[in-house]
Amino acid sequence: MKTLMNKKTAATLALCLSMSVAAFGQNQVIHLPQTKASVSTIIKAIEKQTQMSVDFSQNTINLNKTVSLKSKSESLGKLMAQILKDNGNLTYKIVDRHIIIVKADNQGAPAVQQGKGKYKVSGRVLDVNGDPIIGASVMEEGTKNGTVTDVDGYFNLNSSKENPTLDISYIGFTSQQIKARSGATNKITMKENAQNLEELVVVGYGTMKKENLTGSVSSVSSKELAARPITSVKAGIQGLVPGLQVTNSQGRPGEDNASMTVRGVGTLNNSSPYILIDGIESGTMNNIDPNDIESISVLKDAASAAIYGSKAANGVILITTKRGKSGKPTISYNGTFGWQVATGHVERMHSADAAEYLNKALQASDKPIRFTPEDIQKFRDGSDPYGHPDTDWQDLAYQGNGFMHQHSASVNGGNDNASYMVSAGYLNQNGIMVHSNREQFNLRSNVDVKLSDKFAVHTSLSYINNVSSTKYNCLKIW
């Protein structure tokens, strides 16, 4: 009797909570940039501002349809009504953090693109605790025939095969592929994707304990850096870390002098974040090769950066370099090459045209003209290049070929008591302007030795030589 009462109480509370969430969602105001927007734009705004996912099939509604609104700010209920208007017999329901679009006469799972087969396949999708998974995608292998699970985790699917293969997927869970049986209720248990969950909390900042991660932390892995053809660490993390703003003051190779701020300007004088490489303070990122980096962590709020004291007032950037791994020696090489070009130039007015417009401006002011028709003709035909020049300075300045090539090689290995990682890198970068070239050579050696169960020695040696031809060089025109 006690168990029965608990189940009833839990069911009542769950129903009340679901109704409360649905009511709140209906009245929540959504802000749009303009009164006319496509269905796709409105759905993205709803998901971003409500933190709920809109579940539907791309064949169910017209995403390119333009919706006209009375105001830039509308309630969720009115927006959903506009989206579903003239899109067939559709309705929607709010379940937990899902806005599920279904057919008005459909009481089961919403159809994604139901097939017309004669075999009916049904089932239920649960997690390891036996709780239903709402909104899980159920697709028949090799087709577009599919559906999503309803509020109780059930699904119904029509198939042309008696025992079709189904692909079941859901965010945060490991996707599964099962051989379903028609005419029976197939029970599918999905397991959480532990790797994805760890990626949300595991960040590489050396040996710092996990209990110190109490605030906002973003991490960039070596794979993300390797996917970008970068020549500096600042260029590698630009756009990858929310809240980190990287501003380039100039474009000279090796001397971009990029400034960084974490969540805006925090102090009146120096607003740069506190940078540590393998736990050692460093005032810049220019002294490290991007290929030697294992991970970069950005601590953005006071809670996560508090252990570093007042120096962390503007945030902390923790860089961890690659170290040796136990096993046979492994040799790695990474090489890239490419060309850089100016994305665009300012359209230039020729000297003859400029002289004509200046004469017109002087005439309009009742002043004598500056250039005679003979002068303008000399500007135009180039017969007097020194007295009447028509020089394209942009063309003369941007004569650099922009070719660049980068090479990095490393060796790592070791055993349970000692490990090592040795790397060497070379970068040659020609600028798009003459006399703006850069050449870099770097070496790094990371050795770890375990002396006993309580003592270990970690050594990190690095050398980098950056030579730039931009300083003290003038632009040679002739």
C-alpha positions in Angstrom: 0.0 0.0 0.0 2.9 2.3 0.8 4.5 1.6 -2.6 1.2 2.3 -4.4 0.8 5.6 -2.6 4.3 6.6 -3.5 3.8 5.8 -7.2 0.5 7.8 -7.3 2.2 10.8 -5.6 5.1 10.7 -8.0 2.8 10.5 -11.0 0.8 13.4 -9.7 3.9 15.5 -9.1 5.3 14.6 -12.5 2.0 15.6 -14.2 1.8 18.9 -12.4 5.5 19.7 -13.2 4.9 18.8 -16.9 1.8 21.1 -17.0 3.8 23.9 -15.3 6.6 23.6 -17.8 4.2 23.6 -20.7 2.4 26.7 -19.4 5.6 28.5 -18.9 6.8 27.6 -22.3 3.6 28.8 -24.0 3.9 32.3 -22.5 7.7 32.8 -22.9 8.5 35.7 -25.1 10.8 35.1 -28.1 12.7 38.0 -29.5 13.5 38.1 -33.2 15.7 40.6 -35.2 12.9 41.5 -37.6 9.2 41.1 -38.2 9.7 38.9 -41.3 11.7 35.7 -40.9 11.8 32.2 -42.3 10.5 29.2 -40.3 14.1 27.9 -40.0 15.2 31.2 -38.4 12.3 31.3 -36.0 13.0 27.7 -34.9 16.6 28.4 -34.2 15.6 31.5 -32.1 13.1 29.4 -30.1 15.8 26.7 -29.4 18.4 29.3 -28.4 16.1 31.4 -26.1 14.1 28.6 -24.5 16.8 25.9 -24.2 14.3 23.5 -25.6 14.7 21.4 -28.8 12.1 21.5 -31.5 11.6 17.9 -32.8 10.2 17.6 -36.3 10.9 16.1 -39.7 12.4 18.2 -42.5 9.6 16.9 -44.7 6.9 17.8 -42.3 7.0 21.6 -42.5 8.4 24.1 -45.0 11.5 25.5 -43.4 11.9 28.2 -46.2 8.5 29.6 -45.7 8.5 33.3 -44.7 6.4 34.3 -41.7 5.1 37.8 -41.2 4.8 38.8 -37.5 3.1 41.8 -35.9 6.0 42.4 -33.6 9.6 41.4 -33.1 8.7 40.0 -29.7 6.0 37.3 -29.7 5.1 34.5 -27.3 6.1 31.0 -28.0 2.5 29.9 -28.5 1.9 32.6 -31.2 5.1 31.8 -33.0 4.3 28.1 -33.1 0.9 28.9 -34.4 2.4 31.0 -37.2 4.9 28.2 -38.1 2.2 25.5 -38.3 -0.2 27.7 -40.2 -0.8 26.5 -43.8 1.5 23.6 -43.1 -1.1 20.8 -43.0 -3.0 19.3 -40.1 -0.2 19.8 -37.6 -0.1 20.6 -33.9 2.6 20.5 -31.2 3.1 19.6 -27.6 5.7 20.5 -25.0 7.1 17.5 -23.2 10.0 18.1 -20.7 12.5 20.1 -22.8 11.1 19.1 -26.1 8.6 20.9 -28.5 7.3 18.0 -30.5 5.4 18.7 -33.8 2.9 16.0 -34.6 -0.2 15.5 -36.8 -3.3 16.7 -35.1 -4.9 13.3 -35.2 -1.8 11.4 -34.2 -1.9 10.2 -30.5 1.3 8.2 -30.7 4.7 9.0 -31.8 5.1 11.9 -34.2 5.9 10.7 -37.8 9.1 11.7 -39.4 8.5 10.1 -42.8 6.4 7.0 -42.3 6.6 4.3 -44.9 3.6 2.6 -46.4 4.8 -1.0 -45.8 2.5 -3.7 -44.6 4.6 -4.7 -41.5 4.1 -2.7 -38.3 7.1 -2.4 -36.1 6.7 -1.1 -32.6 8.9 -0.8 -29.5 10.0 1.2 -26.5 13.3 3.0 -25.9 14.5 3.2 -22.3 17.7 4.2 -20.5 19.7 1.9 -18.2 17.4 2.9 -15.3 14.3 1.9 -17.1 13.1 5.4 -17.7 11.6 6.3 -21.1 13.7 8.3 -23.6 11.6 11.1 -25.2 12.4 12.2 -28.7 14.8 9.4 -29.6 15.3 9.0 -33.4 14.2 5.7 -34.8 15.2 5.2 -38.5 15.0 2.2 -40.8 18.5 1.4 -42.1 19.1 2.6 -45.7 15.8 4.5 -46.0 14.2 7.8 -44.9 11.5 5.9 -43.1 11.6 6.8 -39.4 9.9 8.3 -36.4 10.7 9.5 -32.9 9.6 8.2 -29.5 6.7 9.7 -27.6 6.4 10.8 -24.0 6.5 7.2 -22.8 9.3 6.1 -25.1 7.1 4.2 -27.5 7.3 4.3 -31.3 5.3 2.8 -34.2 6.8 2.3 -37.6 5.5 0.9 -40.9 8.0 -1.1 -42.9 8.1 -3.0 -46.1 10.4 -5.6 -44.4 9.2 -8.1 -41.9 12.3 -7.8 -39.7 13.9 -4.4 -40.5 17.2 -3.1 -39.1 16.6 0.1 -37.0 19.1 2.8 -36.1 18.3 4.4 -32.7 20.1 7.5 -31.6 19.7 10.3 -29.1 22.0 13.1 -27.8 24.2 11.9 -24.9 23.6 8.2 -25.6 25.5 5.7 -27.7 23.7 5.0 -31.0 22.4 1.5 -31.5 21.5 -0.7 -34.4 19.1 -3.5 -33.8 17.2 -6.2 -35.8 13.6 -5.5 -35.0 10.7 -8.0 -35.2 7.3 -7.0 -36.6 4.3 -7.8 -34.6 6.1 -7.6 -31.3 7.1 -4.8 -28.9 10.8 -4.4 -29.2 12.5 -3.2 -26.1 15.7 -1.1 -26.6 17.9 0.0 -23.7 20.3 2.8 -24.5 23.5 3.5 -22.6 25.0 6.9 -21.9 28.0 7.9 -24.0 30.5 8.2 -21.2 33.1 9.7 -23.6 30.8 12.6 -24.5 30.0 13.2 -20.9 33.7 13.3 -20.0 34.4 15.8 -22.7 32.1 18.3 -21.0 34.0 18.2 -17.7 37.5 16.9 -18.4 40.0 19.7 -19.3 43.7 19.5 -19.6 45.4 21.6 -17.1 48.2 19.5 -15.8 47.7 17.8 -12.5 45.1 20.2 -11.1 42.5 18.4 -9.0 39.0 18.1 -10.3 37.4 19.8 -7.3 39.0 23.1 -8.4 36.8 23.2 -11.5 33.9 25.1 -9.9 33.3 27.7 -12.6 33.3 28.4 -16.3 36.1 26.6 -18.2 36.5 26.1 -21.9 39.0 23.7 -23.5 40.6 23.4 -26.9 42.2 20.0 -27.8 45.2 19.3 -30.0 42.8 17.8 -32.6 41.0 21.1 -33.0 44.4 23.0 -33.4 45.7 20.4 -35.9 42.6 20.9 -38.0 43.6 24.5 -38.6 46.5 25.6 -40.8 47.8 28.1 -38.2 51.1 29.8 -37.7 50.5 31.1 -34.1 48.6 29.8 -31.1 46.5 33.0 -30.9 45.2 32.4 -34.4 44.4 28.8 -33.5 42.1 29.5 -30.5 40.4 32.5 -32.2 36.7 31.7 -32.5 37.0 28.4 -30.6 36.5 29.7 -27.0 33.3 31.4 -26.1 34.0 34.7 -24.3 37.6 35.0 -25.5 38.2 37.9 -27.9 41.3 38.0 -30.0 42.1 41.3 -31.8 44.8 41.6 -34.4 46.4 45.0 -34.6 48.5 44.2 -37.7 49.0 41.4 -40.2 52.8 41.2 -40.4 53.9 37.5 -40.2 55.1 36.7 -36.7 54.3 40.2 -35.4 50.5 40.3 -35.3 50.7 41.6 -31.7 47.2 40.2 -31.1 45.5 41.3 -27.9 43.3 39.0 -25.9 40.5 39.7 -23.4 38.4 37.2 -21.5 34.8 38.4 -21.2 35.7 42.0 -22.0 37.9 44.5 -20.4 38.3 43.7 -16.7 40.9 46.3 -15.5 41.9 49.8 -16.4 45.5 49.1 -17.3 46.5 45.7 -18.6 43.5 43.5 -19.4 45.4 40.5 -20.8 44.8 37.1 -19.3 47.3 35.2 -17.1 49.1 32.7 -19.3 50.8 29.6 -18.0 52.6 26.9 -20.0 53.0 23.6 -18.2 52.3 25.5 -15.0 55.0 28.1 -15.6 54.1 31.7 -16.0 54.6 33.1 -19.5 53.7 36.6 -20.7 53.1 35.5 -24.3 52.0 32.7 -26.6 54.5 33.4 -29.3 57.2 31.2 -27.6 55.5 27.9 -28.3 54.9 25.9 -31.5 51.1 25.0 -31.9 52.1 21.5 -32.9 53.6 20.9 -29.4 50.3 21.7 -27.6 48.2 18.9 -26.1 45.4 21.2 -24.8 44.5 24.8 -24.0 42.1 25.6 -21.1 40.6 29.0 -20.5 39.3 29.9 -17.0 36.8 32.7 -17.4 35.3 33.5 -14.1 36.4 34.3 -10.6 35.5 30.9 -9.2 37.7 28.9 -11.6 40.6 31.4 -11.5 40.6 32.1 -7.8 43.4 29.7 -7.1 45.8 31.9 -9.1 45.2 35.0 -7.0 45.1 38.6 -8.3 47.0 37.8 -11.5 43.9 35.9 -12.7 41.7 39.0 -12.5 41.4 39.0 -16.3 41.1 35.2 -16.7 43.6 32.4 -17.0 44.9 30.5 -20.1 46.5 27.2 -19.3 48.6 25.5 -22.0 49.7 21.9 -21.6 52.3 20.5 -24.0 52.5 17.0 -25.3 54.5 14.5 -23.2 55.9 11.0 -23.7 53.7 7.9 -23.5 54.6 4.5 -22.4 55.3 2.2 -25.3 57.6 1.8 -28.3 59.1 4.9 -29.8 56.7 6.6 -32.1 57.8 9.0 -34.9 55.2 11.6 -36.1 55.5 14.2 -38.9 53.1 16.9 -39.8 53.6 19.3 -42.8 51.5 21.9 -44.4 52.0 24.4 -47.2 49.9 27.1 -48.8 49.5 30.5 -50.2 48.1 33.7 -48.7 46.5 36.4 -50.7 44.8 39.7 -49.9 41.1 39.3 -49.8 40.4 42.6 -51.5 41.8 46.0 -52.4 40.3 49.5 -52.3 39.3 50.5 -55.8 41.7 53.2 -56.9 41.0 56.4 -58.9 43.4 57.1 -61.7 45.4 60.3 -61.6 43.7 61.7 -64.7 40.2 61.2 -63.2 41.3 62.7 -59.9 42.7 65.8 -61.7 39.4 66.2 -63.6 37.3 66.0 -60.4 39.6 68.5 -58.7 39.2 70.9 -61.5 35.4 70.5 -61.3 35.5 71.2 -57.6 37.6 74.3 -58.0 35.2 75.6 -60.8 32.2 75.1 -58.5 34.0 77.3 -55.9 34.7 80.0 -58.5 38.4 79.2 -58.3 40.9 78.7 -61.2 41.5 75.1 -62.2 44.7 73.3 -61.1 45.4 71.1 -64.1 45.3 72.0 -67.8 44.0 69.6 -70.5 47.6 68.9 -71.4 48.4 67.9 -67.8 45.4 65.5 -67.7 46.4 63.9 -71.0 49.9 63.3 -69.7 48.4 61.7 -66.6 46.3 59.5 -68.9 48.9 58.3 -71.4 51.9 58.1 -69.0 54.2 60.1 -71.3 55.7 61.9 -68.3 55.8 59.3 -65.5 57.9 61.5 -63.1 56.1 64.8 -63.7 52.6 63.3 -64.1 52.7 59.9 -62.4 49.8 57.4 -62.3 51.3 54.9 -59.9 49.3 51.9 -58.5 50.8 51.8 -55.0 48.7 48.8 -54.0 50.1 46.8 -56.9 53.6 47.7 -56.0 53.2 47.0 -52.3 51.5 43.6 -52.6 54.3 41.9 -54.5 55.0 39.2 -51.9 54.1 35.7 -53.1 52.5 34.7 -49.8 53.9 31.2 -49.9 54.3 29.4 -46.6 55.3 25.9 -45.5 55.5 24.4 -42.0 57.1 21.2 -40.8 57.0 19.5 -37.5 58.5 16.1 -36.4 58.4 14.5 -33.0 59.5 11.3 -31.3 57.9 10.0 -28.1 58.0 6.8 -26.1 59.1 5.3 -22.8 58.1 2.8 -20.2 56.4 2.8 -16.7 59.4 4.5 -15.1 60.5 7.0 -17.8 59.0 8.7 -20.8 60.1 11.3 -23.3 58.9 13.5 -26.1 61.3 15.4 -28.4 60.1 17.6 -31.2 61.5 20.0 -33.8 59.7 22.4 -36.1 60.4 24.8 -38.9 58.2 27.5 -40.4 58.9 29.7 -43.4 56.3 32.3 -44.2 56.4 34.9 -47.0 54.2 37.9 -46.5 51.9 39.3 -49.2 53.9 42.5 -49.0 57.5 42.7 -49.9 60.0 42.5 -47.0 57.5 41.0 -44.6 58.9 37.4 -44.4 59.2 35.2 -41.3 61.3 32.2 -40.5 61.0 30.2 -37.3 62.9 27.2 -35.9 61.9 25.5 -32.6 63.0 22.6 -30.4 61.3 21.0 -27.4 62.2 18.2 -25.0 59.8 16.9 -22.3 61.2 14.1 -20.1 59.4 12.5 -17.1 61.2 10.1 -14.7 59.5 8.2 -11.9 62.1 7.9 -9.1 59.8 6.2 -6.6 56.1 5.9 -5.7 56.3 9.4 -4.1 58.9 11.2 -6.2 59.1 12.0 -9.8 61.1 14.4 -12.0 59.5 16.3 -14.9 61.7 18.4 -17.2 60.7 20.7 -20.0 63.2 22.4 -22.2 62.3 24.5 -25.2 64.1 26.7 -27.7 62.5 28.9 -30.4 64.1 31.4 -32.8 61.9 33.8 -34.7 63.4 35.9 -37.4 61.3 38.5 -39.2 62.4 40.7 -42.1 59.8 43.4 -41.4 61.9 45.5 -39.0 64.2 48.2 -40.4 63.4 47.4 -44.0 61.9 49.9 -46.4 59.6 49.1 -49.3 61.6 49.0 -52.4 59.7 50.4 -55.4 62.4 50.8 -57.9 
